[in-house]
Amino acid sequence: MKPALSDPEVAEWVERTKQVIAGEGGEVVNHEIWGRRKLTHLIGKAREGVYAYLKYRASPALLRKLSHNFSVAGDVLRNMTVVAQDRKYKAKEKKPKAPAQVS
């Protein structure tokens, strides 16, 4: 987000986003405000930005809506949405090997 935003403004932006997610049937799993950090490259004229992390469950329609909202929001410099699948990994069972034949 833009570095000109104050901490209360960033918190308000995150809360509004959480309300949109909850209002559309999604679920916020985790959120963190990482704070003001130096950007790896210039975005516009900004050398730093405020980072916020939101992990949520949402339908594809809600994901498109949020992506659109982030792209048109004036306070968001960049955004990245990563779709992660919930996976349950099973431990692989080791099959016993037959003893080697020695001639």
VEXROKOL-406545 format. One record per residue: residue number from 1; residue in three letters; z, x, y of N, C-alpha, C in turn. Coordinates in Angstrom, 2 decimals, padded with zeros to 5 digits, m for minus. Atoms other than C-alpha are relative to their C-alpha. Layout:
% residues N
pt nr = NUM; rest = Ala; n_z = Z; n_x = X; n_y = Y; ca_z = Z; ca_x = X; ca_y = Y; c_z = Z; c_x = X; c_y = Y
...
% end
This chain:
% residues 103
pt nr = 1; rest = Met; n_z = 000.00; n_x = 000.84; n_y = m001.17; ca_z = 000.00; ca_x = 000.00; ca_y = 000.00; c_z = 000.00; c_x = 000.89; c_y = 001.24
pt nr = 2; rest = Lys; n_z = 000.06; n_x = m000.77; n_y = m001.24; ca_z = m000.33; ca_x = 001.08; ca_y = 003.59; c_z = 001.35; c_x = 000.63; c_y = 000.31
pt nr = 3; rest = Pro; n_z = m001.26; n_x = m000.68; n_y = m000.28; ca_z = 002.26; ca_x = 003.64; ca_y = 004.68; c_z = 000.76; c_x = m000.59; c_y = 001.19
pt nr = 4; rest = Ala; n_z = m000.67; n_x = 000.59; n_y = m001.17; ca_z = 003.03; ca_x = 001.66; ca_y = 007.85; c_z = 000.97; c_x = m001.12; c_y = m000.39
pt nr = 5; rest = Leu; n_z = m000.90; n_x = 001.07; n_y = 000.43; ca_z = 004.83; ca_x = m001.01; ca_y = 005.80; c_z = 001.43; c_x = 000.52; c_y = m000.13
pt nr = 6; rest = Ser; n_z = m001.41; n_x = m000.36; n_y = 000.15; ca_z = 008.61; ca_x = m000.93; ca_y = 006.00; c_z = 000.47; c_x = m000.37; c_y = m001.41
pt nr = 7; rest = Asp; n_z = m000.55; n_x = 000.31; n_y = 001.33; ca_z = 010.79; ca_x = m001.10; ca_y = 002.89; c_z = 000.20; c_x = m001.50; c_y = m000.22
pt nr = 8; rest = Pro; n_z = m000.13; n_x = 001.45; n_y = 000.21; ca_z = 011.65; ca_x = m004.80; ca_y = 003.45; c_z = m001.36; c_x = m000.70; c_y = m000.15
pt nr = 9; rest = Glu; n_z = 001.33; n_x = 000.60; n_y = 000.13; ca_z = 007.94; ca_x = m005.61; ca_y = 003.88; c_z = m000.59; c_x = 000.25; c_y = m001.39
pt nr = 10; rest = Val; n_z = 000.48; n_x = m000.32; n_y = 001.34; ca_z = 007.10; ca_x = m003.84; ca_y = 000.62; c_z = 000.71; c_x = m000.88; c_y = m001.03
pt nr = 11; rest = Ala; n_z = m000.78; n_x = 000.84; n_y = 000.92; ca_z = 009.91; ca_x = m005.68; ca_y = m001.19; c_z = m000.47; c_x = m001.46; c_y = 000.07
pt nr = 12; rest = Glu; n_z = 000.49; n_x = 001.37; n_y = m000.17; ca_z = 008.65; ca_x = m008.99; ca_y = 000.26; c_z = m001.36; c_x = m000.17; c_y = m000.68
pt nr = 13; rest = Trp; n_z = 001.31; n_x = 000.06; n_y = 000.63; ca_z = 005.09; ca_x = m008.22; ca_y = m000.90; c_z = 000.13; c_x = m000.06; c_y = m001.52
pt nr = 14; rest = Val; n_z = m000.22; n_x = 000.01; n_y = 001.45; ca_z = 006.33; ca_x = m007.48; ca_y = m004.44; c_z = 000.56; c_x = m001.35; c_y = m000.44
pt nr = 15; rest = Glu; n_z = m000.57; n_x = 001.31; n_y = 000.36; ca_z = 008.40; ca_x = m010.69; ca_y = m004.49; c_z = m001.05; c_x = m001.11; c_y = 000.06
pt nr = 16; rest = Arg; n_z = 001.07; n_x = 001.00; n_y = m000.09; ca_z = 005.42; ca_x = m012.77; ca_y = m003.33; c_z = m000.94; c_x = 000.10; c_y = m001.20
pt nr = 17; rest = Thr; n_z = 000.87; n_x = m000.21; n_y = 001.16; ca_z = 003.29; ca_x = m011.23; ca_y = m006.09; c_z = 000.67; c_x = m000.50; c_y = m001.27
pt nr = 18; rest = Lys; n_z = m000.74; n_x = 000.49; n_y = 001.16; ca_z = 006.01; ca_x = m011.96; ca_y = m008.66; c_z = 000.01; c_x = m001.52; c_y = m000.04
pt nr = 19; rest = Gln; n_z = 000.01; n_x = 001.46; n_y = m000.06; ca_z = 006.12; ca_x = m015.59; ca_y = m007.46; c_z = m001.36; c_x = m000.56; c_y = m000.40
pt nr = 20; rest = Val; n_z = 001.34; n_x = 000.44; n_y = 000.39; ca_z = 002.34; ca_x = m015.91; ca_y = m007.84; c_z = m000.15; c_x = 000.09; c_y = m001.52
pt nr = 21; rest = Ile; n_z = 000.09; n_x = m000.19; n_y = 001.45; ca_z = 002.56; ca_x = m014.53; ca_y = m011.39; c_z = 000.79; c_x = m001.09; c_y = m000.72
pt nr = 22; rest = Ala; n_z = m000.84; n_x = 001.01; n_y = 000.65; ca_z = 005.43; ca_x = m016.87; ca_y = m012.33; c_z = m000.56; c_x = m001.41; c_y = 000.23
pt nr = 23; rest = Gly; n_z = 000.55; n_x = 001.32; n_y = m000.31; ca_z = 003.80; ca_x = m019.85; ca_y = m010.61; c_z = m001.24; c_x = m000.35; c_y = m000.80
pt nr = 24; rest = Glu; n_z = 001.22; n_x = 000.24; n_y = 000.77; ca_z = 000.62; ca_x = m019.43; ca_y = m012.65; c_z = 000.25; c_x = 000.12; c_y = m001.51
pt nr = 25; rest = Gly; n_z = m000.32; n_x = m000.04; n_y = 001.42; ca_z = 002.46; ca_x = m019.21; ca_y = m015.97; c_z = 000.12; c_x = 001.39; c_y = m000.59
pt nr = 26; rest = Gly; n_z = m000.15; n_x = m001.37; n_y = 000.49; ca_z = 002.72; ca_x = m015.43; ca_y = m016.21; c_z = 001.47; c_x = 000.39; c_y = m000.06
pt nr = 27; rest = Glu; n_z = m001.37; n_x = m000.50; n_y = 000.12; ca_z = 005.80; ca_x = m013.34; ca_y = m016.85; c_z = 000.06; c_x = 001.45; c_y = 000.47
pt nr = 28; rest = Val; n_z = m000.19; n_x = m001.38; n_y = m000.47; ca_z = 006.93; ca_x = m010.23; ca_y = m014.96; c_z = 000.96; c_x = 000.67; c_y = m000.96
pt nr = 29; rest = Val; n_z = m000.81; n_x = m000.72; n_y = 000.97; ca_z = 008.25; ca_x = m007.77; ca_y = m017.53; c_z = 000.84; c_x = 001.07; c_y = 000.70
pt nr = 30; rest = Asn; n_z = m000.68; n_x = m001.09; n_y = m000.69; ca_z = 009.16; ca_x = m004.92; ca_y = m015.19; c_z = m000.67; c_x = 000.20; c_y = 001.36
pt nr = 31; rest = His; n_z = 000.59; n_x = m000.39; n_y = m001.29; ca_z = 008.68; ca_x = m003.93; ca_y = m011.57; c_z = 000.83; c_x = 001.13; c_y = 000.59
pt nr = 32; rest = Glu; n_z = m000.65; n_x = m001.13; n_y = m000.64; ca_z = 009.48; ca_x = m000.76; ca_y = m009.68; c_z = m000.73; c_x = 000.29; c_y = 001.31
pt nr = 33; rest = Ile; n_z = 000.60; n_x = m000.47; n_y = m001.25; ca_z = 008.91; ca_x = 000.34; ca_y = m006.11; c_z = 000.24; c_x = 001.50; c_y = 000.04
pt nr = 34; rest = Trp; n_z = m000.11; n_x = m001.46; n_y = 000.08; ca_z = 008.17; ca_x = 004.05; ca_y = m006.29; c_z = 000.14; c_x = 000.64; c_y = 001.37
pt nr = 35; rest = Gly; n_z = m000.21; n_x = m000.51; n_y = m001.35; ca_z = 008.23; ca_x = 004.47; ca_y = m002.52; c_z = m001.22; c_x = 000.72; c_y = 000.58
pt nr = 36; rest = Arg; n_z = 001.06; n_x = m000.67; n_y = m000.76; ca_z = 006.20; ca_x = 006.50; ca_y = m000.07; c_z = m000.29; c_x = 001.36; c_y = m000.63
pt nr = 37; rest = Arg; n_z = 000.41; n_x = m001.26; n_y = 000.62; ca_z = 004.21; ca_x = 009.35; ca_y = m001.62; c_z = m001.31; c_x = 000.47; c_y = 000.62
pt nr = 38; rest = Lys; n_z = 001.25; n_x = m000.58; n_y = m000.49; ca_z = 001.42; ca_x = 011.68; ca_y = m000.62; c_z = m001.12; c_x = m000.38; c_y = m000.95
pt nr = 39; rest = Leu; n_z = 001.16; n_x = 000.36; n_y = 000.81; ca_z = m002.00; ca_x = 010.54; ca_y = m001.81; c_z = m000.73; c_x = 001.26; c_y = m000.44
pt nr = 40; rest = Thr; n_z = 000.75; n_x = m001.17; n_y = 000.47; ca_z = m004.16; ca_x = 012.91; ca_y = m003.86; c_z = m001.25; c_x = 000.23; c_y = 000.83
pt nr = 41; rest = His; n_z = 001.15; n_x = m000.12; n_y = m000.89; ca_z = m007.07; ca_x = 012.24; ca_y = m001.50; c_z = 000.12; c_x = m001.07; c_y = 001.09
pt nr = 42; rest = Leu; n_z = m000.05; n_x = 000.96; n_y = m001.10; ca_z = m007.63; ca_x = 010.41; ca_y = 001.77; c_z = m000.59; c_x = m001.34; c_y = m000.44
pt nr = 43; rest = Ile; n_z = 000.54; n_x = 001.35; n_y = 000.17; ca_z = m008.11; ca_x = 006.66; ca_y = 001.57; c_z = m000.08; c_x = m000.55; c_y = 001.41
pt nr = 44; rest = Gly; n_z = 000.17; n_x = 000.32; n_y = m001.41; ca_z = m009.58; ca_x = 005.68; ca_y = 004.88; c_z = 000.51; c_x = 001.19; c_y = 000.80
pt nr = 45; rest = Lys; n_z = m000.64; n_x = m001.09; n_y = m000.74; ca_z = m007.43; ca_x = 007.74; ca_y = 007.24; c_z = 001.42; c_x = 000.25; c_y = m000.48
pt nr = 46; rest = Ala; n_z = m001.37; n_x = m000.11; n_y = 000.50; ca_z = m004.25; ca_x = 007.44; ca_y = 005.19; c_z = 000.16; c_x = 001.23; c_y = m000.88
pt nr = 47; rest = Arg; n_z = m000.33; n_x = m001.17; n_y = 000.81; ca_z = m002.70; ca_x = 010.60; ca_y = 003.75; c_z = 001.14; c_x = m000.31; c_y = m000.98
pt nr = 48; rest = Glu; n_z = m001.07; n_x = 000.41; n_y = 000.91; ca_z = 000.20; ca_x = 008.78; ca_y = 002.11; c_z = m000.03; c_x = m001.52; c_y = m000.14
pt nr = 49; rest = Gly; n_z = m000.04; n_x = 001.43; n_y = 000.26; ca_z = 000.90; ca_x = 005.36; ca_y = 000.68; c_z = 001.29; c_x = m000.36; c_y = m000.69
pt nr = 50; rest = Val; n_z = m001.19; n_x = 000.50; n_y = 000.68; ca_z = 003.63; ca_x = 003.21; ca_y = m000.80; c_z = m000.46; c_x = m000.51; c_y = m001.37
pt nr = 51; rest = Tyr; n_z = 000.36; n_x = 000.36; n_y = 001.37; ca_z = 003.45; ca_x = 002.85; ca_y = m004.58; c_z = 000.94; c_x = m001.07; c_y = m000.54
pt nr = 52; rest = Ala; n_z = m000.77; n_x = 001.04; n_y = 000.68; ca_z = 004.58; ca_x = m000.27; ca_y = m006.44; c_z = m000.60; c_x = m000.18; c_y = m001.38
pt nr = 53; rest = Tyr; n_z = 000.41; n_x = 000.15; n_y = 001.40; ca_z = 004.43; ca_x = m000.77; ca_y = m010.22; c_z = 000.47; c_x = m001.36; c_y = m000.49
pt nr = 54; rest = Leu; n_z = m000.33; n_x = 001.31; n_y = 000.57; ca_z = 004.29; ca_x = m004.23; ca_y = m011.80; c_z = m000.55; c_x = m000.07; c_y = m001.41
pt nr = 55; rest = Lys; n_z = 000.45; n_x = 000.23; n_y = 001.38; ca_z = 004.14; ca_x = m004.83; ca_y = m015.54; c_z = 000.24; c_x = m001.47; c_y = m000.28
pt nr = 56; rest = Tyr; n_z = m000.11; n_x = 001.44; n_y = 000.18; ca_z = 003.43; ca_x = m008.43; ca_y = m016.40; c_z = m000.91; c_x = m000.48; c_y = m001.12
pt nr = 57; rest = Arg; n_z = 000.84; n_x = 000.69; n_y = 000.97; ca_z = 001.98; ca_x = m010.77; ca_y = m019.00; c_z = m000.70; c_x = m001.13; c_y = 000.75
pt nr = 58; rest = Ala; n_z = 000.75; n_x = 001.01; n_y = m000.73; ca_z = m000.78; ca_x = m013.02; ca_y = m017.73; c_z = m001.24; c_x = m000.40; c_y = m000.78
pt nr = 59; rest = Ser; n_z = 001.26; n_x = 000.47; n_y = 000.58; ca_z = m003.78; ca_x = m015.06; ca_y = m018.77; c_z = m001.16; c_x = 000.74; c_y = 000.66
pt nr = 60; rest = Pro; n_z = 001.16; n_x = m000.64; n_y = m000.63; ca_z = m007.27; ca_x = m013.67; ca_y = m018.10; c_z = m000.33; c_x = m000.59; c_y = 001.37
pt nr = 61; rest = Ala; n_z = 000.28; n_x = 000.64; n_y = m001.29; ca_z = m007.71; ca_x = m016.21; ca_y = m015.28; c_z = 000.96; c_x = 000.51; c_y = 001.07
pt nr = 62; rest = Leu; n_z = m000.98; n_x = m000.51; n_y = m000.96; ca_z = m004.50; ca_x = m015.06; ca_y = m013.59; c_z = m000.28; c_x = 001.46; c_y = 000.32
pt nr = 63; rest = Leu; n_z = 000.34; n_x = m001.40; n_y = m000.22; ca_z = m005.54; ca_x = m011.44; ca_y = m014.03; c_z = m001.14; c_x = 000.13; c_y = 001.01
pt nr = 64; rest = Arg; n_z = 001.11; n_x = m000.01; n_y = m000.95; ca_z = m008.82; ca_x = m012.14; ca_y = m012.21; c_z = 000.47; c_x = m000.39; c_y = 001.40
pt nr = 65; rest = Lys; n_z = m000.51; n_x = 000.45; n_y = m001.29; ca_z = m006.96; ca_x = m014.00; ca_y = m009.45; c_z = 000.80; c_x = 001.10; c_y = 000.69
pt nr = 66; rest = Leu; n_z = m000.80; n_x = m001.08; n_y = m000.58; ca_z = m004.48; ca_x = m011.15; ca_y = m008.93; c_z = m000.89; c_x = 001.16; c_y = 000.44
pt nr = 67; rest = Ser; n_z = 000.90; n_x = m001.09; n_y = m000.35; ca_z = m007.25; ca_x = m008.55; ca_y = m008.96; c_z = m000.74; c_x = m000.32; c_y = 001.29
pt nr = 68; rest = His; n_z = 000.67; n_x = 000.42; n_y = m001.23; ca_z = m009.10; ca_x = m010.54; ca_y = m006.30; c_z = 000.96; c_x = 000.07; c_y = 001.19
pt nr = 69; rest = Asn; n_z = m000.99; n_x = m000.01; n_y = m001.08; ca_z = m005.93; ca_x = m010.97; ca_y = m004.21; c_z = 000.31; c_x = 001.43; c_y = 000.45
pt nr = 70; rest = Phe; n_z = m000.29; n_x = m001.40; n_y = m000.35; ca_z = m005.21; ca_x = m007.22; ca_y = m004.37; c_z = m001.17; c_x = 000.62; c_y = 000.77
pt nr = 71; rest = Ser; n_z = 001.16; n_x = m000.62; n_y = m000.64; ca_z = m008.77; ca_x = m006.33; ca_y = m003.35; c_z = m000.22; c_x = m000.50; c_y = 001.43
pt nr = 72; rest = Val; n_z = 000.20; n_x = 000.53; n_y = m001.35; ca_z = m008.80; ca_x = m008.59; ca_y = m000.27; c_z = 001.23; c_x = 000.15; c_y = 000.89
pt nr = 73; rest = Ala; n_z = m001.23; n_x = m000.16; n_y = m000.78; ca_z = m005.20; ca_x = m007.91; ca_y = 000.81; c_z = m000.15; c_x = 001.19; c_y = 000.94
pt nr = 74; rest = Gly; n_z = 000.11; n_x = m001.08; n_y = m000.98; ca_z = m005.13; ca_x = m005.84; ca_y = 003.97; c_z = 001.03; c_x = 001.10; c_y = m000.18
pt nr = 75; rest = Asp; n_z = m001.06; n_x = m000.99; n_y = 000.16; ca_z = m001.92; ca_x = m004.06; ca_y = 002.99; c_z = m000.19; c_x = 000.89; c_y = m001.22
pt nr = 76; rest = Val; n_z = 000.20; n_x = m000.77; n_y = 001.23; ca_z = m003.21; ca_x = m002.76; ca_y = m000.36; c_z = m001.14; c_x = 001.00; c_y = 000.22
pt nr = 77; rest = Leu; n_z = 001.02; n_x = m001.03; n_y = m000.14; ca_z = m005.06; ca_x = 000.56; ca_y = m000.13; c_z = m000.85; c_x = 000.07; c_y = m001.27
pt nr = 78; rest = Arg; n_z = 000.66; n_x = m000.06; n_y = 001.31; ca_z = m005.93; ca_x = 000.80; ca_y = m003.84; c_z = 000.86; c_x = m000.74; c_y = m001.02
pt nr = 79; rest = Asn; n_z = m000.76; n_x = 000.60; n_y = 001.10; ca_z = m004.96; ca_x = m001.02; ca_y = m006.99; c_z = m000.69; c_x = 000.33; c_y = m001.31
pt nr = 80; rest = Met; n_z = 000.55; n_x = m000.23; n_y = 001.33; ca_z = m005.43; ca_x = m000.45; ca_y = m010.68; c_z = 000.69; c_x = m000.95; c_y = m000.96
pt nr = 81; rest = Thr; n_z = m000.52; n_x = 000.89; n_y = 001.01; ca_z = m005.02; ca_x = m003.02; ca_y = m013.39; c_z = m000.39; c_x = 000.55; c_y = m001.36
pt nr = 82; rest = Val; n_z = 000.24; n_x = m000.51; n_y = 001.35; ca_z = m004.66; ca_x = m001.79; ca_y = m016.95; c_z = 000.43; c_x = m001.09; c_y = m000.98
pt nr = 83; rest = Val; n_z = m000.32; n_x = 001.01; n_y = 001.00; ca_z = m004.81; ca_x = m004.26; ca_y = m019.81; c_z = 000.51; c_x = 000.72; c_y = m001.24
pt nr = 84; rest = Ala; n_z = m000.61; n_x = m000.63; n_y = 001.17; ca_z = m002.46; ca_x = m003.20; ca_y = m022.59; c_z = 000.26; c_x = m001.06; c_y = m001.06
pt nr = 85; rest = Gln; n_z = m000.26; n_x = 000.91; n_y = 001.11; ca_z = m002.20; ca_x = m004.83; ca_y = m025.97; c_z = 001.39; c_x = 000.28; c_y = m000.56
pt nr = 86; rest = Asp; n_z = m001.28; n_x = m000.17; n_y = 000.69; ca_z = 001.20; ca_x = m005.44; ca_y = m027.53; c_z = m000.31; c_x = 000.29; c_y = m001.46
pt nr = 87; rest = Arg; n_z = 000.29; n_x = m000.40; n_y = 001.38; ca_z = 001.01; ca_x = m003.60; ca_y = m030.80; c_z = 001.30; c_x = 000.32; c_y = m000.71
pt nr = 88; rest = Lys; n_z = m001.14; n_x = m000.37; n_y = 000.84; ca_z = 003.49; ca_x = m003.30; ca_y = m033.57; c_z = m000.55; c_x = 000.95; c_y = m001.05
pt nr = 89; rest = Tyr; n_z = 000.49; n_x = m001.01; n_y = 000.92; ca_z = 002.91; ca_x = m000.13; ca_y = m035.46; c_z = 000.82; c_x = m000.02; c_y = m001.27
pt nr = 90; rest = Lys; n_z = m000.67; n_x = m000.05; n_y = 001.29; ca_z = 003.71; ca_x = m000.08; ca_y = m039.13; c_z = m000.03; c_x = 001.45; c_y = m000.48
pt nr = 91; rest = Ala; n_z = m000.04; n_x = m001.35; n_y = 000.56; ca_z = 004.81; ca_x = 003.14; ca_y = m040.72; c_z = m000.91; c_x = 000.03; c_y = m001.21
pt nr = 92; rest = Lys; n_z = 000.91; n_x = m000.14; n_y = 001.13; ca_z = 002.17; ca_x = 004.32; ca_y = m043.10; c_z = 000.79; c_x = 000.42; c_y = m001.22
pt nr = 93; rest = Glu; n_z = m000.67; n_x = m000.36; n_y = 001.25; ca_z = 003.38; ca_x = 004.39; ca_y = m046.64; c_z = m000.77; c_x = 001.13; c_y = m000.66
pt nr = 94; rest = Lys; n_z = 000.65; n_x = m001.12; n_y = 000.67; ca_z = 002.70; ca_x = 007.64; ca_y = m048.41; c_z = m000.20; c_x = m000.37; c_y = m001.46
pt nr = 95; rest = Lys; n_z = 000.32; n_x = 000.27; n_y = 001.39; ca_z = 000.95; ca_x = 007.17; ca_y = m051.70; c_z = 000.31; c_x = 001.25; c_y = m000.81
pt nr = 96; rest = Pro; n_z = m000.28; n_x = m001.19; n_y = 000.81; ca_z = 002.18; ca_x = 009.45; ca_y = m054.45; c_z = m001.31; c_x = 000.59; c_y = m000.53
pt nr = 97; rest = Lys; n_z = 001.20; n_x = m000.69; n_y = 000.46; ca_z = m000.40; ca_x = 012.04; ca_y = m055.34; c_z = 000.17; c_x = 000.38; c_y = m001.47
pt nr = 98; rest = Ala; n_z = m000.02; n_x = m000.40; n_y = 001.41; ca_z = m001.30; ca_x = 012.74; ca_y = m058.91; c_z = 000.12; c_x = 001.53; c_y = m000.07
pt nr = 99; rest = Pro; n_z = m000.12; n_x = m001.45; n_y = 000.10; ca_z = m000.30; ca_x = 016.25; ca_y = m060.02; c_z = m001.36; c_x = 000.63; c_y = m000.29
pt nr = 100; rest = Ala; n_z = 001.27; n_x = m000.70; n_y = 000.16; ca_z = m003.16; ca_x = 018.71; ca_y = m059.87; c_z = m000.12; c_x = 000.55; c_y = m001.41
pt nr = 101; rest = Gln; n_z = 000.28; n_x = m000.53; n_y = 001.34; ca_z = m004.75; ca_x = 019.71; ca_y = m063.17; c_z = m000.32; c_x = 001.48; c_y = 000.12
pt nr = 102; rest = Val; n_z = 000.25; n_x = m001.44; n_y = 000.01; ca_z = m004.60; ca_x = 023.44; ca_y = m063.80; c_z = m000.61; c_x = 000.35; c_y = m001.36
pt nr = 103; rest = Ser; n_z = 000.62; n_x = m000.36; n_y = 001.27; ca_z = m006.98; ca_x = 024.83; ca_y = m066.44; c_z = 000.22; c_x = 001.45; c_y = m000.33
% end
